[in-house]
Each structure stands twice: as structure tokens, then as C-alpha cells.
Amino acid sequence: MSDYILSMKNITKTFPGVKALDGVSFNVKRGEVHCLVGENGAGKSTLMKILSGVYPYGTYGGDIVYNGEVQKYQSIADSEKVGVAIIYQELALIPELSVYENIFFGHEIKKGIQINWNETIAKSSELLKKVRLDVSPDAQVKDFGVGVQQLIEIAKALSKDVKLLILDEPTAALSETDSENLLDLIRELKEQGVSCIMISHKLKEVLSIADSITVIRDGKTITSMDMHERKIDESEIISNMVGREIGDIYPKREPKDFENEDVVFKLFDWNAFDPSKGRKILFDVNLEVKRGEIVGIAGMMGAGRTELSMSVFGNVKKYQIRGGFELNGKVERFKTPRAAIQKGLAYVTEDRKGNGLNLMSDIKTNITAVNLRALANKGVINQNEEVNVANYYLKETNIKAPSIEQVVGNLSGGNQQKVSLSKWLYAAPNVLILDEPTRGIDVGAKLEIYTLMNKLVEQGMSIIIISSELLEVIGMSDRIYVFAEGKVAGQIKASEATEQKLIAMATSA
């Protein structure tokens, strides 16, 4: 039997006007963790959709050789039958169903023509123990956070007797604790003989867990590296990913004294109660941002960072608010996002696919959506001007797409994020809130967004950046507020901040 459980040979895939994959080849050894890295749009997800049967045999060129045999999958069901399972970044669980119903959804355990619920629950309990999850199989999936749901997805994959597990950005939305727990589980599965392909932009995680790494760039295999043959570092991986050396990923700005700058965003004694949860979520928050300043907000998952943004930007969650808010020197209390936008406040959500973009529409429609009034004359949209605006931001934010008519759902994560950012820039805010602006995007796209942020503040805009990546907060901010359990646990100049100091503040409440 071959040492390789999988060989993908000269895989080619073309979409209308775009060659997504151009002769990609790589091998996965039995019982190894093989990491697939590359910039957004490099072709990683397309390659995995071919491997899992989403794109059936005949729609691509090249061969999938699995367990020594050429495979001709016509659907995901075909790949699952031979032990290949894929878990996407957007989890495919049904929130209203129980844990055990989700685990065996689509391949139910039956006794005759009826589902054997007793055995289903018993088997689910065994699988939950295998993924080190201490939850009731009767509980509804919607009652758990993303970290637990990710493990339920893995239990679901294991229920299909998986031999090759594919994980697409498995830790993108997880806290550091949940991420490490998941990586430990992958190591355990490896010891049990399960081979794994993991797509990730978090290079530290890649280096900590990978046995082999394959780099894909512009739809082509650049290199495959064996971690056991020699020492490989982040700089080598990045150089292969982007085709150039990237020194300091956080571009420097000229140091500036904000002492005499105007305060453009100010919260004082800001409190919020969430009726849907029946509890208070923000406690006496005091925070200010000055003109041209980048202020970072750090904290653990659930610390109240996103809730703060939502409470200020139109309060769509209908929190019960108490306290003061000033924008551009005027007391405000926005009841809708539209009201906030009209006064110069914009919010780029962390959930670009769910709330930030219309994935079924094109780039042009998404970019101009929040400021159509600027294009209208007596209620009629000036379509020529709309095209000009969209083309301007396509170039300004370096969106990689054939044209502004490209459907946003077909773009890579990094380019989707640039469209989301462009949409809010067209609203011409003077205060911009960026919530997890680089989550799930590659190092090259990150650098482009960081460079754009610096350009915007040089032009007088103020930015609030919320991020779970502490180095990102430190690298891009002038000052940092650290949140813990809905409170401001402390603030610090970025020049004096370290990861250790921020974590100490974030766990102090």
C-alpha cells in the first residue's frame, strides 16, 4: 500500500473568464496533518471542493487518487462513502435541531424503516467523548458558541468513519483557548490514524501542527515542504505565498501627538442591557477617539466589544441604553443604522457574509448600497455615475475581480472584505469602526487593508479597530482599550503594549 492516502495530480478548474486552478499537484501521507496555505483567491477552497465532490468529475481536469484509485465523485455523498469529510468555515449545522440529530443528519441510524433514536443518542454520546466535548446530546445546537459547534461538526464527520478530514479555516472564529483545544484534538485524531488537510491563514498554528505544507499561489502549486526535513519559518511561507518578501506586516505611520486633536467619538458611563439574554452586557464604559487616531479594542470572546459597536451604531439589537454618546462634538443617540451613517459613523461588521454583503449581488450594487441618495436625481439612479464610483473603489482598495459586475459570492474572502470596506468608505464617514477586519484573510490582503487604514487616518478619518489578534491591535493602534466582561479593564498606549499586558488586563475582571 502506498504511503500516500491522497494524490491530487494536475488539477485544473476554469470558471467563466477565470482560471481558478492551473495544474495543481500535491500528496498527503497517511496519518499526517497537511496544511494548505495561500492568499485569498489562490484556489485552496476550489481545490477542496473538487476533492470533496462539490465540483463533480468531468467539471475539472486532472486526477484525484485516493487510496491508490482514481476517484470520480459526482457528489459529496460519493466522497463521504470512501471516508473523505470536509468542514467549512461556515458551519453546516441546523441550530434548532439537537446535537444528536445534527451529528447523524443525512445518515440516520435506522431499525427497519424507522430511525433508532436510542442508538443514535448512544452513538452521539460516544462521539462527543471522542472530541472531548462534555455536553448533552439532547441540547439544541443554537445554545452553544462557535467553539463547541466546531467540535460538533468534527463529531459529525467522525460518525461517517472519516479517513481524510478536511478543515477549512477551522480556528478563524475561535478564541485562543478554543483554537488550542481544536488543534489538540486534531493531534489526537492524527494519532488514531486520521489524515487531515487543514487550510489556515494563521501561520503560527500551521507551524505548530503541520507535518507538511503546500503553498498555492494564483491557482498553481508553488512548493510542498516537509516540516520534518528542515526548519521552516513564517517568512519563508509568506514569501512563497505572495511571491515577495514582506518585512513588517504592520506598516508604520509617523508618530503623532494627539494631545491637541479634537475628540470626535466619546462614550461616558455607557451601559447596555440585552432583553433577549435577560442580562446587562456593558457597564459604565468610558472611551474616546480623537481625530486621525486609530484606537484598538481588545478582549476575550464575549467581552462586549461587538456589543459596544452595535449599541452605538443604530442599536439594531434593541438594547436598553443608559449613558452619554457624543459624535463630532454633538450628543447623539441613534435609533437606526441609517441615522448613524447620515451623521458620519460607519461600521464594518465582523460577519461580512451574513450581515455585511449581499452575496447574490455584484460588486457595483454592494459598494453603492449604503449611499444611493448620492447617485439619485429625483429618485432616479444615475447608472453611469454608479459605474464610475464602483470602478473607483475597485481600484482604490485593489479588489481582484474581472469587473464590477462580478457576483460578490464568487470572490475570495479577502476581496469580499475589500468590497465591504469600500461600501462604507463610499458613505464618507469620519469615524469608522472595523470589527475583525482581517479575520479569515491572507497576509497579503491584510497588508493592503492596513495600508489603507493608515492612508485614511492621514486624511483625517478616525478608526476604531476591534480584533481578537493581539499583535494586530498593537501593530495598528495608537491607543488600546481592553474589555473584560462588558467593562473597560484598562487602556494603554500601543507603544507600551505587549501581548502579556493585554491578556493580563483582559482576564482581570
Protein Blocks (a to p, Z undefined) as FASTA:
>chain_A
ZZbfbdcehiacddehiafbghiacdddehiacdddddehilmmmmmmmmnomagghiag
cjddeehiacddfbfklmmmnopacddfbdcbdfkbcfklmmmgoiaccehjbccfklmm
mmmmmmmmmnopacdfkbcfklpcfklmmmmmmmmmmmnopabdcdehkllmpcfklmmm
mmmmmmmmmmnopacddddfblklmmmmpmbdcddeehiafbdcdfklpccdfklmmmmm
nopacfbfbdcdddddfklpccfbdcehiacddfknopafbehiacdddehiacddedde
hilmmmmmmmmnoplnopaceddddeehiacddfbfklmmmnopacddfblmlmmpcfkb
cfklmmmmmmmmmmpgghiacfklmmmmmmmmmmmnopacfblkbcfklpcfklmmmmmm
mmmmmnopabdcdehklgoiafklmmmmmmmmmmmmmnopacddddfblklmmmmmmbdc
ddeehiafbdcdfklgcfklmmmmmmmZZ
